[in-house]
Amino acid sequence: MHRLSEFFKHTERDGIFIQTQFANSVQQESVCFVAVEKYLCQVNENPAISCVITMEELAGGVDTAKGLAISPTPEKAFYQLHNRFVSEFQMRPALEPFSDPDARIHPTAHVGEYVSIGPDVEIGPGAVVLDGSILKQGVLVGPNAIIGADGHFYKRYDGHIFRVLHAGGVVLEQGAQVLAGGVVSKALHTDFTVVGSESVVSIKAHVAHGCKIGHRCIIAGNAQVSGYTEVDNDVWIGPSATVGNLLKIGKGVSIEVGSVAIESLDAGQRVSGNYAIDHRTNMMNYARKRRGK
């Protein structure tokens, strides 16, 4: 465990934490930042957050039970702390390293030491399985697929681009498949990106950091599911479709080929287009335009 006062000169109330997290985290003993007043209630009501970094003008709104550090740029201070914890203190998700003797790992594949590989797992030629990855029974990782890559998370501070390091991992549930060239990025903090049982991440598709993909989903070739989006069971995401970040995609949704979904979708919806709308409506609009030519 660490104390705020070890890292911040202006510590109004000292507190103990073990990891950096977002304000809605369920990971206990976490530190987060608050730069906008509307998030104070979320932080104050979250028992998992033990310490907060914020600016002077918001400090009075932080629950007195939580440790409190003051910074004029709380977001920047938070991500600097985060990067230090990843690089110096090896902040990472909890798992028990293991490789089942029944796993079939191609000699040209790279598999990290801090991974868990279950029975009947197959890892193909040129595939990469990085530290923090958990591959459960019957998982298939195809040729040149990458499990546990750092995601895209950059900030602009003082006219420079700041790279935020990734501390999390990936869980591929039982029977999940990541086909040739597919990428599943690890979570930003010490939690996991998850691909549910029997789901398929197809050729050159990408599941971004922190996503939660349900069971029996198909993410077709070249599709992109952006960061921290939650996809329920039995969802179809068509070839080259893009799903925006922080969305909730309901059970049984179909997102058709090439679509760009920027809003959460209710269970059973079928959408298409850029930006994606109800598929039937989209096809009717398309037919009208064709007749008008």
Buried (B, 14 or more C-beta within 10 A) or exposed (E): EBBBBEBBEBBBBBBEBBBBBBBEBEBEBBBBBBBEEEBBEBBBEBEBBBBBBBBEEBBEBBBEEBBBBBBEBBBBBBBBBBBBBBEEEEBBBEBEEEBEEEBEBBEEBEBBEBBBBBEBBBBBEBBBBBBBBBBBBBBBBBBBBBBBBBBBBEEEEEEEEBEBBBBBBBBBBBBBBBBBBBBBBBBBBBBBBBBBBBBBBBBBBBBBBBBBBBBBBBBBBBBBBBBBBBBBBBBBBBBBBBBBBEBBBBBBBBBBBBBBBBEBBEEEBBBBBEEBBEBEEBEEEEEEEEEEE
